[in-house]
């Protein structure tokens, strides 16, 4: 049996990290089994909260826009077409540095779970 979701019928919600999400495919909603796929929208000038996942690995695929990705101790620019692998336990966040909404496809395996998301305490550097 095919499982299909319809984009225009999906209601967005805010995740623990502060991004607006549309669950395009999630086991708790659609009945698939081992992964989830969502679209995250980050408004201009905004960023997600620094967080990590204990068991889920993630793939971020940049659908549109530009951003600054924090991935562990690294920071790097991302743009339309880029894909980033985020292993379990890796602190990460993304900031919209562009002039349009930053849209990201987020694939999680095992599927996204709010309980698997741990917000990180950020250290302020001197002078902040």
Secondary structure as UniProt FT lines:
FT   HELIX           7..9
FT   STRAND          13..14
FT   TURN            16..17
FT   STRAND          20..25
FT   HELIX           27..30
FT   STRAND          36..42
FT   TURN            44..45
FT   STRAND          51..53
FT   STRAND          57..64
FT   STRAND          66..71
FT   TURN            72..73
FT   STRAND          74..79
FT   TURN            80..81
FT   STRAND          83..86
FT   TURN            88..89
FT   STRAND          92..96
FT   STRAND          102..109
FT   HELIX           114..116
FT   STRAND          117..119
FT   TURN            126..127
//
